[in-house]
Amino acid sequence: ETKSDTLKTIKSDIFKPAIEEPPTMIPDTIPVSELIIQVGAFRNESYALALRDMLASKIDKPVSIVSKDGYHKVRITGFETAEEMLKLVPVLNLLGHRDIWILPLRRPEVPVEAPPAVIAPDTTRIPVEQVEVPVIEEEPAKPEPTVALQVAIFYRKSQALRAQRRITSKLGLPVEIVEQWGYYHVLVTGFFTREETYRFYPELAALGYPGVTLIENYKSQK
């Protein structure tokens, strides 16, 4: 089996968005160390190695594998600016890699300064009758789902909405659309563990979405 055959096995066309040019609205607050494109995540390490070697021969950026939580993630780094990173997306599309993930998904939160403390003036203490206040037990906070499946990435919002309606009607799963720098990510949410997602891989593949990416520690955008 050749490297080309291996790549054909691990990659398939999920969609063919009409890529015209990279988005012009680019945030300038993301550190250089966080400018990363993830091309795929595989349980089989040989698939990740084959994809890494192929990309390293086609582009002039460092390509590495990060192994974590049972997955081997193929990532491209070495970008000086976010604009440089986004210019590589159409190139990857032309190479047949449309199931990509641009990190990070959420933009950095701006810290909010606490208001200055107000010191109240000294006052004369007045005896007050003590009243027993009943203790109300608070209900424990309900856990929120933090695992999601990225199904596809589209350049047009209409394509993402079509995929959302199809998955919701066929599988009855919650689907969110997250816009990131001009691209629309279709995410199936509502999972608490990775194990809950496994049975949906073949069902999503049957709907035409075989290149699913697992996302952990995901916070719903709703």
C-alpha positions as CSV (number, residue, x, y, z in Angstrom):
1,E,0.0,0.0,0.0
2,T,1.5,3.4,-1.1
3,K,1.4,6.7,0.8
4,S,-1.1,8.0,-1.7
5,D,-3.5,5.0,-1.1
6,T,-3.2,5.6,2.7
7,L,-4.1,9.3,2.3
8,K,-7.1,8.4,0.1
9,T,-8.2,6.2,2.9
10,I,-8.0,8.8,5.6
11,K,-9.3,11.8,3.7
12,S,-12.5,12.2,1.7
13,D,-14.4,15.2,0.3
14,I,-17.0,16.4,2.8
15,F,-17.9,19.5,0.7
16,K,-16.5,21.8,-1.9
17,P,-16.9,25.4,-0.8
18,A,-16.3,28.1,-3.3
19,I,-13.1,29.7,-1.9
20,E,-12.6,33.1,-3.4
21,E,-10.1,34.8,-1.1
22,P,-9.2,34.8,2.6
23,P,-11.4,37.0,4.8
24,T,-10.1,40.5,5.4
25,M,-11.4,40.9,9.0
26,I,-8.5,39.5,11.0
27,P,-8.1,39.9,14.7
28,D,-4.6,41.1,15.8
29,T,-4.7,40.1,19.4
30,I,-3.9,36.4,19.1
31,P,-0.3,35.4,20.2
32,V,1.9,34.0,17.4
33,S,2.3,30.8,19.4
34,E,-1.5,30.1,19.1
35,L,-1.7,30.5,15.3
36,I,-2.3,26.8,14.5
37,I,-4.2,24.9,11.7
38,Q,-5.2,21.4,12.6
39,V,-5.7,19.3,9.5
40,G,-6.9,16.0,11.1
41,A,-7.1,13.9,14.2
42,F,-6.7,10.1,14.0
43,R,-6.8,7.1,16.4
44,N,-4.4,5.3,14.0
45,E,-1.0,6.9,14.3
46,S,0.1,5.6,10.8
47,Y,-2.6,7.8,9.2
48,A,-1.3,10.9,11.1
49,L,2.3,10.1,10.1
50,A,1.3,9.7,6.4
51,L,-0.6,13.0,6.4
52,R,2.3,14.8,8.2
53,D,4.8,13.6,5.6
54,M,2.7,14.6,2.7
55,L,2.0,18.1,4.0
56,A,5.7,18.6,4.9
57,S,6.6,17.9,1.2
58,K,4.0,20.4,-0.1
59,I,4.2,23.5,2.2
60,D,7.0,25.5,3.8
61,K,5.6,25.5,7.3
62,P,6.4,23.1,10.2
63,V,4.0,20.1,10.4
64,S,3.8,18.2,13.7
65,I,1.8,15.5,15.4
66,V,0.3,16.1,18.9
67,S,-0.8,12.9,20.6
68,K,-3.4,13.5,23.3
69,D,-6.4,11.6,24.7
70,G,-6.0,8.7,22.3
71,Y,-5.9,10.9,19.2
72,H,-2.9,11.8,16.9
73,K,-3.5,15.4,15.8
74,V,-1.7,16.8,12.7
75,R,-1.0,20.5,13.1
76,I,0.6,23.2,11.0
77,T,2.5,26.0,12.9
78,G,5.1,28.7,12.3
79,F,2.8,31.5,11.2
80,E,3.9,35.1,11.9
81,T,0.4,36.6,11.5
82,A,-3.2,35.5,11.4
83,E,-3.4,36.8,7.8
84,E,-0.6,34.6,6.8
85,M,-2.3,31.6,8.4
86,L,-5.6,32.3,6.6
87,K,-3.9,32.5,3.2
88,L,-2.8,28.9,3.6
89,V,-6.5,27.7,3.9
90,P,-7.2,27.9,0.1
91,V,-4.0,26.0,-0.6
92,L,-5.0,23.2,1.7
93,N,-8.4,23.1,0.0
94,L,-6.7,22.7,-3.4
95,L,-4.7,19.8,-1.9
96,G,-8.0,18.1,-0.9
97,H,-7.9,19.0,2.8
98,R,-11.2,20.7,3.5
99,D,-11.8,19.2,7.0
100,I,-9.6,21.6,8.8
101,W,-9.7,23.3,12.2
102,I,-8.3,26.8,12.9
103,L,-7.3,27.2,16.6
104,P,-8.3,28.7,18.9
105,L,-12.1,28.6,18.2
106,R,-13.0,31.3,20.8
107,R,-11.3,34.7,20.8
108,P,-9.5,35.7,24.0
109,E,-11.7,37.2,26.7
110,V,-11.0,40.8,27.7
111,P,-10.5,41.0,31.5
112,V,-12.9,43.2,33.3
113,E,-11.5,45.4,36.0
114,A,-13.2,45.2,39.3
115,P,-14.6,48.6,40.6
116,P,-12.6,50.2,43.4
117,A,-13.5,49.2,46.9
118,V,-15.6,51.8,48.8
119,I,-14.7,52.2,52.5
120,A,-17.7,53.1,54.6
121,P,-17.2,55.7,57.4
122,D,-17.2,54.5,61.0
123,T,-20.7,54.7,62.6
124,T,-22.0,54.2,66.1
125,R,-23.1,50.6,66.6
126,I,-26.8,50.3,67.5
127,P,-28.0,47.1,69.2
128,V,-30.2,45.2,66.8
129,E,-32.4,42.3,67.7
130,Q,-31.0,39.1,66.1
131,V,-33.4,37.3,63.8
132,E,-32.7,33.7,62.9
133,V,-32.7,33.4,59.1
134,P,-33.6,30.0,57.7
135,V,-30.9,28.3,55.7
136,I,-31.9,27.6,52.1
137,E,-30.0,24.8,50.6
138,E,-28.9,25.5,47.0
139,E,-29.4,22.9,44.4
140,P,-26.1,21.6,42.9
141,A,-25.2,23.1,39.6
142,K,-26.1,20.8,36.7
143,P,-23.2,19.7,34.6
144,E,-23.0,21.1,31.1
145,P,-22.0,19.1,28.0
146,T,-18.4,19.9,26.9
147,V,-17.8,17.5,24.1
148,A,-18.8,18.3,20.5
149,L,-18.2,16.9,17.0
150,Q,-17.1,19.2,14.1
151,V,-18.9,17.9,11.1
152,A,-17.9,20.3,8.3
153,I,-16.6,23.8,7.5
154,F,-18.2,26.0,4.9
155,Y,-17.4,29.3,3.2
156,R,-21.0,30.1,2.7
157,K,-23.5,30.3,5.5
158,S,-26.3,28.9,3.4
159,Q,-24.3,25.6,3.1
160,A,-23.8,25.4,6.9
161,L,-27.6,26.0,7.5
162,R,-28.4,23.3,5.0
163,A,-26.2,20.8,6.9
164,Q,-27.6,21.9,10.2
165,R,-31.2,21.2,9.1
166,R,-30.3,17.9,7.6
167,I,-28.5,16.6,10.7
168,T,-31.2,17.8,13.0
169,S,-34.1,16.3,11.0
170,K,-32.3,12.9,10.4
171,L,-30.6,12.3,13.7
172,G,-32.4,14.7,16.1
173,L,-29.1,16.1,17.5
174,P,-28.5,19.7,18.5
175,V,-26.4,21.5,15.9
176,E,-24.6,24.8,16.2
177,I,-23.0,27.0,13.6
178,V,-19.9,28.9,14.7
179,E,-18.5,31.7,12.5
180,Q,-14.8,32.1,12.6
181,W,-12.9,34.5,10.4
182,G,-15.3,34.2,7.5
183,Y,-15.8,30.4,7.7
184,Y,-18.8,28.6,9.2
185,H,-18.1,25.5,11.4
186,V,-21.0,23.0,11.8
187,L,-20.8,21.4,15.3
188,V,-22.9,18.7,16.8
189,T,-23.1,19.4,20.5
190,G,-24.7,18.0,23.7
191,F,-22.2,15.3,24.6
192,F,-20.7,14.8,28.1
193,T,-18.1,12.2,27.2
194,R,-16.2,11.0,24.1
195,E,-17.8,7.6,24.4
196,E,-21.3,9.1,23.8
197,T,-20.1,10.3,20.3
198,Y,-18.9,7.0,18.9
199,R,-22.2,5.6,17.8
200,F,-22.9,8.7,15.7
201,Y,-19.8,8.5,13.5
202,P,-21.3,5.9,11.1
203,E,-24.6,7.8,11.0
204,L,-22.9,11.1,10.2
205,A,-20.9,9.3,7.5
206,A,-24.1,7.9,6.0
207,L,-25.4,11.5,5.7
208,G,-22.2,12.5,3.8
209,Y,-20.0,13.7,6.6
210,P,-17.2,11.1,7.1
211,G,-14.5,13.5,8.3
212,V,-15.7,14.2,11.8
213,T,-13.4,15.9,14.3
214,L,-13.8,15.5,18.1
215,I,-13.7,18.7,20.2
216,E,-13.3,18.5,24.0
217,N,-13.8,21.3,26.5
218,Y,-16.2,23.0,24.1
219,K,-18.4,25.8,25.5
220,S,-21.7,26.3,23.7
221,Q,-22.0,29.6,21.8
222,K,-25.7,29.9,22.6
